[in-house]
Amino acid sequence: MVTVEKALELYGPPVYVRKQIVHNKHVVTTLEKRGAVFVDETAEVPEGATVVFSAHGVAPVVHEEAKALSLKTIDATCPLVTKVHREAVRFASEDHDILLIGHEGHEEVIGTSGEAPEHITLVDGPDDVANVTVRDPQKVVWLSQTTLSVDETMETVRRLRERFPALQDPPSDDICYATQNRQLAVKQMAPECDLMIVVGSRNSSNSVRLVEVALEHGAGEGHLVDYAEEIDPTWLEGVGTVGVTSGASVPEVLVRGVLDYLADRGFDHVEAVTAAQESLTFSLPNEIRRDLKARGLSDKMRHDAGSLH
């Protein structure tokens, strides 16, 4: 979100965004009001315009399409997704078959698959393992979409390893640390919760997974909402304890809105559950940092010139 906001400040509207910058309705609506234009395909962006690639990453062919249209590109791909892309390229260069665990049609999966389409086979969950074929069972590695259920991914890997004992692991965990931490917290909370409310959008894989994790680990009910107003009052009938969590890209203001809604209805005692401390931060894309620096120098030069009069 910050990347698109900075792009609007630097270049002025419209700034085009290929796909949703993150899978959150509130973020997309807020940015649209400020002048962002969301498109599904690169061809929808006018020649020479500024386009931001979403956090989910894009395939190399998308960069080629942008170059053909002389677009000014800003790559906002999450560094954790970029890591998976690099792993895919490396293992493909070593002629491995890559089993990519993820959901068919998800933007992140499409982008990663595009790095080495002839080497990558999608595995859409544990039940899809039986359909997998490889060229050489001794040269197989798995990678994953970063926003999956940790438990489901590990079950998929377990079944893959039963079929391919030589299956290699990626050099480091692919699943987003924020996704893992939220799932871990929900596992801790769920047994004590009559109701779990997850703040997030329905097209957000990690938000949907949180509801599933809550139900799998003992929550009485689980519901996904974008805003507090979407909470059905009947959900609260007979409920003693409500758990609240959010998807990885959800603004804090939306979580606060849900907590305020619950407090107004008698659920005013809040206990925080922290599964892990998160201290990792990511820089703005290189293009934004470069142009912000150039603008700072330009502003300083104008100020210095003005002080000479």
C-alpha positions in Angstrom: 0.0 0.0 0.0 2.8 2.4 0.9 4.5 1.8 -2.5 1.4 2.9 -4.4 0.9 5.9 -2.1 4.5 7.0 -2.7 4.1 6.5 -6.4 1.0 8.7 -6.4 2.9 11.4 -4.5 5.9 11.2 -6.8 4.3 10.9 -10.2 0.7 12.0 -9.6 -2.4 10.1 -10.6 -3.2 7.9 -12.4 -0.8 5.2 -11.3 -1.8 1.8 -12.7 -1.5 -1.3 -10.5 -1.5 -4.7 -12.2 -3.8 -6.9 -10.1 -4.6 -6.0 -6.5 -1.5 -4.7 -4.7 -2.5 -6.9 -1.8 -5.7 -9.0 -1.4 -7.6 -6.6 0.8 -10.8 -4.8 -0.2 -10.2 -1.8 2.1 -6.7 -1.2 0.8 -7.8 -1.4 -2.8 -10.7 1.0 -2.3 -8.6 3.5 -0.4 -6.0 3.6 -3.1 -8.6 3.9 -5.9 -9.9 7.0 -4.2 -6.4 8.5 -4.3 -6.0 7.9 -8.0 -4.8 4.3 -8.4 -6.2 2.3 -11.3 -6.3 -1.5 -10.9 -6.1 -3.6 -14.0 -6.0 -7.3 -14.7 -3.5 -7.3 -17.6 -0.5 -5.3 -18.6 -2.2 -4.5 -22.0 -4.8 -2.4 -20.2 -2.2 0.1 -19.2 -1.7 3.1 -21.6 1.6 3.2 -23.3 4.2 5.1 -21.4 2.2 5.1 -18.1 3.4 4.1 -14.6 2.5 0.6 -13.5 3.1 -1.1 -10.1 3.4 -4.9 -10.0 1.6 -6.3 -7.0 3.2 -8.0 -3.9 2.3 -11.4 -5.4 4.9 -11.1 -8.1 4.8 -11.5 -11.9 6.3 -13.9 -14.5 9.1 -12.7 -16.7 6.7 -12.4 -19.6 4.9 -9.6 -17.8 8.1 -7.5 -17.6 8.5 -8.1 -21.3 5.0 -6.9 -22.0 5.7 -3.7 -19.9 8.9 -3.0 -21.8 7.1 -3.3 -25.1 4.6 -0.7 -24.0 7.4 1.6 -22.7 5.8 1.5 -19.2 7.5 2.9 -16.1 7.5 -0.1 -13.9 7.6 -0.3 -10.1 8.1 -3.8 -8.8 6.4 -4.2 -5.4 6.9 -7.9 -5.2 7.2 -9.1 -1.6 10.8 -10.1 -1.0 9.6 -13.5 0.3 8.0 -14.1 -3.0 11.1 -13.0 -4.9 13.0 -15.5 -2.9 10.8 -18.3 -4.2 11.2 -17.0 -7.8 14.9 -17.2 -7.4 14.8 -20.7 -6.0 12.6 -21.7 -9.0 15.1 -20.3 -11.4 18.1 -22.0 -9.7 16.5 -25.4 -9.4 15.3 -25.2 -13.0 18.9 -24.3 -14.1 20.0 -27.5 -12.4 17.3 -29.4 -14.3 15.2 -30.4 -11.3 11.5 -31.1 -11.5 9.9 -28.5 -9.2 6.7 -29.4 -7.3 5.1 -26.0 -6.5 2.6 -26.4 -3.7 -0.1 -23.8 -4.1 -3.6 -22.9 -5.3 -4.3 -23.0 -9.0 -5.0 -19.6 -10.4 -3.5 -17.7 -7.5 -1.5 -14.7 -8.8 1.6 -15.8 -6.8 1.5 -19.3 -8.3 1.1 -17.9 -11.8 4.1 -15.6 -11.3 6.4 -18.3 -9.8 5.3 -20.9 -12.5 6.2 -18.4 -15.2 9.9 -18.4 -14.1 10.4 -22.0 -15.3 7.1 -23.3 -16.8 8.8 -26.4 -18.3 10.1 -27.5 -14.9 7.3 -26.6 -12.6 4.3 -28.8 -11.7 1.5 -27.4 -9.5 0.5 -29.5 -6.5 -2.8 -28.1 -5.2 -2.9 -29.7 -1.7 -2.5 -33.2 -0.3 -5.2 -34.8 -2.5 -3.4 -33.7 -5.7 -0.2 -35.6 -4.8 -1.5 -38.8 -6.5 -1.6 -36.9 -9.9 2.0 -35.8 -9.9 4.5 -37.2 -12.4 8.2 -36.4 -12.6 11.0 -37.2 -15.1 13.6 -38.3 -12.5 12.5 -39.2 -8.9 16.1 -38.4 -7.8 16.0 -34.8 -9.0 12.8 -33.4 -7.4 12.4 -30.4 -5.1 9.3 -28.7 -3.6 8.6 -25.0 -3.2 5.4 -23.4 -2.0 3.1 -20.4 -2.3 3.9 -18.1 0.7 0.4 -17.7 2.1 -0.6 -21.4 2.6 -1.7 -23.3 5.7 1.5 -24.5 7.3 -0.1 -27.8 8.4 -1.6 -28.5 5.0 1.6 -27.7 3.2 3.6 -30.1 5.5 1.0 -32.8 4.9 1.4 -32.3 1.2 5.2 -32.6 1.5 4.8 -35.7 3.6 2.7 -37.4 0.9 5.0 -36.2 -1.8 8.0 -37.7 0.1 6.2 -41.0 0.3 6.0 -41.1 -3.4 9.4 -39.5 -4.0 11.8 -40.3 -1.1 14.6 -38.3 -2.6 12.4 -35.1 -2.6 14.6 -32.1 -1.6 13.4 -29.3 0.6 13.9 -25.6 -0.3 17.0 -24.0 1.3 14.7 -22.1 3.7 11.0 -22.0 4.6 8.9 -20.4 1.9 5.7 -19.6 3.9 5.5 -16.0 4.9 6.6 -15.4 8.6 3.5 -13.2 9.2 1.3 -16.0 7.9 3.0 -18.6 10.1 2.8 -16.4 13.2 -0.9 -15.7 12.8 -1.7 -19.4 12.2 0.3 -20.3 15.3 -1.5 -17.7 17.4 -4.9 -18.9 16.2 -4.0 -22.5 17.1 -3.3 -21.3 20.6 -6.5 -19.3 20.8 -8.9 -21.6 19.1 -9.6 -24.1 21.8 -10.9 -21.3 24.1 -12.9 -19.5 21.5 -16.6 -20.0 21.0 -16.3 -17.7 17.9 -13.2 -16.7 15.9 -13.5 -13.6 13.7 -10.8 -13.1 11.1 -10.5 -9.7 9.5 -9.6 -10.1 5.9 -10.9 -10.4 2.3 -12.3 -13.5 0.7 -9.7 -13.5 -2.1 -6.8 -13.5 0.5 -5.5 -17.0 0.8 -3.8 -16.4 4.2 -7.1 -14.9 5.7 -9.2 -17.8 4.5 -6.7 -20.2 5.9 -6.9 -18.6 9.3 -10.7 -19.4 9.5 -9.9 -23.0 8.5 -7.1 -23.3 11.1 -9.4 -21.9 13.8 -12.1 -24.5 13.1 -9.6 -27.3 12.8 -8.2 -26.5 16.3 -11.3 -26.2 18.3 -13.1 -22.8 17.7 -16.8 -23.2 17.9 -17.4 -21.0 14.8 -15.3 -19.0 12.5 -16.1 -16.2 10.2 -14.3 -13.9 7.8 -15.2 -10.2 7.6 -13.7 -7.1 5.8 -15.3 -4.7 8.2 -17.0 -4.7 11.6 -20.3 -3.9 10.0 -20.3 -7.3 8.4 -20.5 -9.1 11.7 -23.9 -10.8 12.1 -25.2 -10.0 15.7 -26.6 -13.6 15.8 -23.0 -14.9 15.8 -22.6 -13.5 19.3 -25.6 -15.2 20.8 -24.6 -17.5 23.6 -20.9 -16.8 23.0 -18.6 -16.4 26.0 -15.2 -15.8 24.3 -14.5 -14.3 20.9 -11.1 -14.6 19.2 -10.0 -11.9 16.8 -7.2 -12.0 14.3 -6.4 -10.7 10.8 -4.8 -11.5 7.5 -1.2 -10.4 6.9 -2.1 -7.4 4.8 -5.0 -6.0 6.9 -4.7 -2.4 8.1 -4.8 -2.1 11.9 -7.7 0.3 11.7 -10.0 -2.5 10.5 -9.0 -4.8 13.4 -9.6 -1.9 15.9 -13.1 -1.4 14.3 -13.9 -5.0 15.1 -12.6 -4.8 18.7 -14.7 -1.6 19.2 -17.8 -3.3 17.8 -17.3 -6.2 20.2 -16.6 -3.9 23.2 -19.9 -2.1 22.5 -21.6 -5.4 22.9 -20.1 -6.4 26.1 -16.9 -8.1 24.9 -14.6 -5.4 26.4 -12.0 -7.5 28.2 -9.1 -8.1 25.7 -6.2 -10.4 26.1 -3.4 -10.3 23.6 -2.0 -13.6 22.2 1.5 -13.2 20.7 3.0 -16.3 19.0 6.2 -14.5 17.9 7.8 -11.1 17.9 7.9 -9.6 14.4 10.8 -7.2 13.8 11.4 -7.7 10.0 10.7 -4.7 7.8 11.0 -4.4 4.0 12.3 -1.4 2.0 10.4 0.4 -0.6 11.0 -0.8 -4.2 14.3 0.5 -5.7 12.5 2.7 -8.2 10.6 4.5 -5.5 13.7 5.0 -3.3 15.7 6.3 -6.3 13.1 8.8 -7.3 12.5 9.9 -3.7 16.2 10.5 -3.3 16.3 12.5 -6.6 13.3 14.6 -5.5 15.0 15.3 -2.1 18.1 16.5 -3.9 16.0 18.6 -6.3 14.1 20.2 -3.5 17.4 21.0 -1.7 18.8 22.6 -4.8 15.7 24.8 -5.2 15.9 25.7 -1.5 19.7 26.6 -1.9 19.0 28.6 -5.0 16.2 30.5 -3.3 18.5 31.4 -0.4 20.9 33.1 -2.7 18.5 35.9 -3.5 
